[in-house]
Amino acid sequence: MINDPALRTAHIAAIVELVTANGYDGIQIDYEDLAAADRAAFSAFVGELGGALHGIGKLLYVTVHAKTDDDGYDPRNQAQDYAAIGAAADMVFVMTYDWHWETSSSGPIAPYGWMDQVVQYAVTQIPSGKVILGVGLYGYDWAGDEGVPVTWSQVQALAERYQVPKQWDEASASPHLSYTGDDGRTHEVWYEDDRSVQAKFDLARRHRLGGIGLWRLGGEDPGIWDPAP
């Protein structure tokens, strides 16, 4: 769709119609896992969509994969030109989470040092006031390389059920715990809590970013809503 000018134009018209018909302030797009070869076409799409929305007084937010340099880690990173996207969009939501994921080995979801590196690169390409820091509120429960998504509330229930202590990893500023399940397998759980999330909020403040985006609401540590000291 984005590589065909006619289809791209039709898609943009459909989005504009969606926004106007529903009286929205704008739209946030989250187009993931593009090929590296889609880079120019995706930048053109974002630029044209931004122009169309701004022409009717509406906003465009664009969600992007996290990376610490232009190439990033894989083709989906290469497909997203931070500078071009930042020039066209009103805000850019950077998904700084899933450093470890469901099918990876166990580990922190969003280590602080990595997030800092992502932000340091992002603000060289996008005005800092346009950057929204994506903060995850979830975790994974791994048995081997098989992870299951869990919320903070579910982690508290696991700790209580198996009577295991919660631990803190200073290097990544992340909480975690381990337990032996009813299946006899060792489980490693990494998640986010008030302490780890507040550190990420501080990171956004330090870099004077435009805001914070939370993924996702429901089952999070209620302490994250406490006002900053």
Summary of the structure (lengths in Angstrom):
residues: 229
radius of gyration: 19.5
end to end distance: 48.0
largest distance: 60.3
contacts: 720
relative contact order: 0.12
helix: 40%
strand: 24%
